[in-house]
């Protein structure tokens, strides 16, 4: 059941200004589909399409929406550390974290995020071991320079990335790893948008169907209903994830096979532009990048002479 409001936000979240042009910077927030699993990531393709723009890929494979939003800045992050203070130049164990914003079940890679706690520049580090239900993650906090500044319980961590890209055009692609539970996802997207200064420049991408969510299945209906809600709520800021058109396939130099045609008839991205049951290949990510560029042009947010 979807509990989020269907109100269109054109008036609540202003996206235009006659005097303020969009910045020539784009921050792409998301999960493996933004990270680019299976092919050349769409932010990389977009950077080639928009050579005068700075484009940052903030995708982390396997992340749920809440973690993505915490990294973006839409949810304040608080933490507590062992001893309630920095301990010189070494790492201190994080004993409490309001959102595990670097966590993912997809891998055990060490991940870091620079930021500030009580005005002290520092690095938040995630490590992990094991797999599946046996995975164990740990977080530490390390000051950039030796410090003994107090870190009271539930101190606020301010991410450098969230601050640096706050005024950028933001592309928000989240929710796929929350399937089938979409309750609260619209509220999380709203949090991302609320974090942006006015005028707000953002795009919300729809949920991509897997090749299991074909027309007539329960999953297809659920995702279609949710995408319709996103369309109503975000209006012209919404970018649909409907299957590629014949023109889109032609534009990336791909001729669909008979299998592809059958899958297109089932209202899903065909195998020829996928790397697996869900993720896209380089051709698929090209299609996404071009949809985003087309939307920027349509909204008059694409400044060709950006510097």
C-alpha positions in Angstrom: 0.0 0.0 0.0 1.3 3.5 -0.8 0.9 5.9 2.0 2.6 9.0 0.4 0.7 12.0 -0.8 0.0 12.4 -4.5 0.2 16.2 -4.4 2.1 17.7 -7.3 5.0 19.8 -6.0 5.5 22.4 -8.7 4.5 25.2 -6.2 6.0 23.5 -3.1 9.4 23.0 -4.6 10.2 25.8 -7.1 12.4 24.7 -9.9 12.6 27.8 -12.1 14.0 31.2 -11.7 14.1 34.0 -14.3 17.3 35.3 -12.8 19.1 32.2 -11.6 20.6 29.8 -14.2 21.2 26.2 -13.2 24.7 25.4 -12.1 27.0 23.5 -14.5 27.3 20.7 -12.0 25.2 17.5 -11.8 25.2 15.2 -8.8 23.8 11.7 -9.5 22.6 9.9 -6.4 21.5 6.2 -6.4 22.3 2.6 -6.1 23.9 0.1 -8.5 21.9 1.5 -11.5 23.7 4.9 -10.9 27.0 3.2 -10.0 26.8 1.5 -13.4 26.8 -2.2 -12.6 27.0 -4.1 -15.9 28.2 -1.3 -18.2 29.5 2.2 -18.6 27.6 4.2 -15.9 25.0 6.7 -17.1 26.8 9.6 -15.3 30.0 8.8 -17.4 27.9 8.8 -20.6 26.2 12.1 -19.5 29.7 13.6 -18.9 30.5 12.9 -22.6 27.2 14.3 -23.7 27.7 17.5 -21.5 31.5 18.1 -21.7 31.2 21.5 -20.1 29.6 20.1 -17.0 31.1 18.7 -13.8 29.2 15.4 -13.2 29.6 13.3 -10.1 28.6 9.7 -9.7 27.3 9.1 -6.1 26.0 5.6 -6.8 26.7 2.7 -4.3 25.8 -0.8 -5.4 23.1 -2.4 -3.3 22.0 0.6 -1.2 18.5 1.2 0.0 16.9 4.6 -0.3 17.4 5.8 3.3 21.2 5.3 3.0 21.3 7.2 -0.3 19.3 10.1 1.1 21.5 10.3 4.1 24.6 10.6 1.9 22.8 13.2 -0.2 22.1 15.3 2.9 18.3 14.9 3.0 18.5 13.1 6.3 20.7 14.5 9.1 23.3 12.0 10.3 24.2 11.6 13.9 26.7 9.4 15.6 28.3 8.4 18.8 31.9 7.2 19.4 33.7 5.2 21.9 35.0 7.5 24.7 32.8 10.4 23.5 35.8 12.2 22.0 38.5 12.0 19.3 41.6 10.1 20.5 44.5 11.8 18.9 45.2 10.9 15.3 43.8 7.4 15.5 40.4 6.0 14.5 37.7 5.8 17.1 35.0 3.2 17.0 31.5 4.4 16.1 29.1 2.9 18.6 25.9 4.4 17.2 24.9 5.7 13.8 21.5 7.1 12.9 21.7 5.8 9.3 24.3 3.3 8.0 24.9 5.5 5.0 27.9 3.6 3.6 26.4 0.1 4.2 25.5 -2.3 1.4 24.9 -6.1 1.3 26.4 -6.1 -2.2 30.1 -6.1 -1.2 32.6 -5.8 1.7 34.6 -3.0 0.2 36.1 -0.4 2.6 34.2 2.8 2.0 35.0 6.3 3.3 33.2 9.6 3.5 34.9 12.9 4.5 33.1 15.4 6.6 33.0 17.3 9.9 32.0 16.6 13.5 31.9 19.5 15.8 33.9 21.5 13.2 36.7 18.8 13.2 37.5 17.6 9.7 37.4 13.8 9.7 36.7 10.6 7.8 33.9 8.1 8.4 35.0 4.6 7.3 32.9 1.5 6.8 34.5 -1.9 6.8 32.7 -5.3 6.4 33.3 -9.0 6.5 31.2 -12.1 5.8 28.3 -12.4 3.4 24.5 -12.4 3.4 23.0 -12.7 6.8 26.4 -13.3 8.3 27.8 -10.0 7.0 29.2 -7.8 9.9 29.9 -4.1 9.3 31.9 -1.7 11.4 32.3 2.1 11.3 35.2 4.3 12.6 35.8 8.0 12.7 39.3 9.4 12.1 40.3 13.1 12.4 42.3 14.7 9.6 44.7 16.0 12.2 45.3 14.9 15.7 42.4 16.0 18.0 40.9 15.3 21.4 37.7 17.4 20.8 34.7 16.0 22.5 32.1 14.1 20.5 29.0 14.0 22.6 26.3 11.3 22.1 24.4 11.8 18.8 26.8 14.4 17.4 26.0 15.6 13.9 28.2 14.4 11.0 28.2 16.9 8.1 29.2 15.3 4.8 31.6 17.2 2.6 29.9 15.8 -0.5 26.5 16.8 0.6 27.6 20.3 1.2 29.7 20.6 -2.0 26.9 19.5 -4.3 23.9 20.9 -2.5 23.3 23.6 -5.1 24.0 21.3 -8.1 21.4 19.9 -10.5 20.5 16.6 -8.7 19.4 13.4 -10.3 17.7 11.1 -7.8 17.3 7.5 -8.7 16.3 5.4 -5.7 13.8 2.9 -4.6 14.8 -0.2 -6.6 16.4 -2.0 -3.7 13.3 -1.2 -1.5 11.0 -3.3 -3.8 8.3 -4.4 -2.9 8.0 -1.9 0.0 7.6 1.6 -1.3 6.1 3.1 1.9 8.0 6.2 2.8 10.0 6.4 -0.4 8.3 9.6 -1.6 8.9 11.2 1.8 12.6 10.3 1.4 12.7 11.9 -2.1 11.0 15.0 -0.6 13.7 15.1 2.0 16.3 15.2 -0.8 14.5 18.0 -2.5 13.9 20.0 0.7 17.7 19.9 1.3 18.3 21.9 -1.9 18.4 25.7 -2.0 15.9 27.6 -4.0 15.4 27.5 -6.9 15.7 23.7 -6.8 17.1 21.9 -9.8 16.4 18.2 -9.6 15.1 15.2 -11.5 13.5 12.1 -10.1 13.9 8.9 -12.1 11.3 6.2 -12.1 11.7 2.6 -10.9 13.2 0.3 -13.5 11.3 -3.0 -14.1 13.4 -6.2 -14.0 12.8 -8.8 -16.6 10.7 -10.7 -14.1 8.2 -7.8 -13.7 6.5 -8.2 -17.1 3.0 -7.0 -18.0 0.3 -8.8 -16.0 2.5 -9.7 -13.0 1.9 -8.4 -9.5 5.3 -6.8 -9.5 4.6 -4.9 -12.7 1.4 -3.5 -11.4 3.0 -2.4 -8.1 5.9 -0.7 -9.8 3.7 0.9 -12.5 1.4 2.3 -9.7 4.4 3.7 -7.9 5.9 5.3 -11.0 2.5 6.8 -11.7 2.5 8.4 -8.2 6.0 9.8 -8.9 4.8 11.2 -12.2 1.9 12.9 -10.6 4.0 14.2 -7.7 7.0 15.5 -9.5 5.5 16.4 -12.8 8.0 17.7 -15.4 10.8 16.8 -13.0 10.1 13.1 -13.4 12.0 10.9 -15.9 10.1 7.7 -16.8 11.8 4.3 -17.0 9.5 3.0 -19.7 11.0 0.6 -22.3 13.2 2.2 -25.0 11.4 3.4 -28.1 12.5 2.4 -31.6 14.1 5.8 -32.0 16.0 5.4 -28.8 17.4 2.0 -29.8 18.3 3.4 -33.2 20.1 6.3 -31.6 22.4 4.0 -29.7 23.0 1.8 -32.8 21.1 -1.2 -31.7 18.7 -3.3 -33.8 16.4 -5.3 -31.6 16.1 -9.1 -32.0 12.9 -11.1 -32.0 13.5 -11.8 -28.3 14.0 -8.1 -27.7 10.7 -7.3 -29.5 8.9 -9.8 -27.4 10.3 -8.3 -24.2 9.4 -4.8 -25.4 5.8 -6.0 -25.9 6.0 -7.1 -22.2 6.8 -3.4 -21.3 10.4 -4.1 -20.1 13.8 -3.1 -21.2 15.0 -5.9 -23.6 17.9 -8.3 -23.1 20.0 -6.5 -25.8 20.4 -3.4 -23.6 20.7 -5.3 -20.3 23.6 -7.0 -18.5 21.4 -9.3 -16.4 17.8 -9.6 -15.2 17.8 -6.0 -13.9 20.9 -4.0 -14.6 21.6 -2.4 -17.9 24.6 -2.7 -20.2 26.5 0.3 -21.8 23.8 0.7 -24.4 21.1 0.8 -21.8 22.9 3.4 -19.7 23.3 5.5 -22.9 19.5 5.5 -23.2 19.2 6.7 -19.6 21.8 9.4 -20.1 20.1 10.7 -23.2 16.7 10.8 -21.5 18.2 12.9 -18.7 19.9 15.2 -21.2 16.6 15.6 -23.1 14.9 16.5 -19.9 17.5 19.1 -19.1 17.0 20.6 -22.5 13.2 20.6 -22.2 13.4 22.4 -18.9 15.9 24.9 -20.2 18.5 23.7 -17.7 21.1 22.8 -20.3 23.5 25.7 -20.7 25.8 24.8 -23.6 28.4 27.4 -22.7 28.7 26.3 -19.1 32.1 26.7 -17.5 
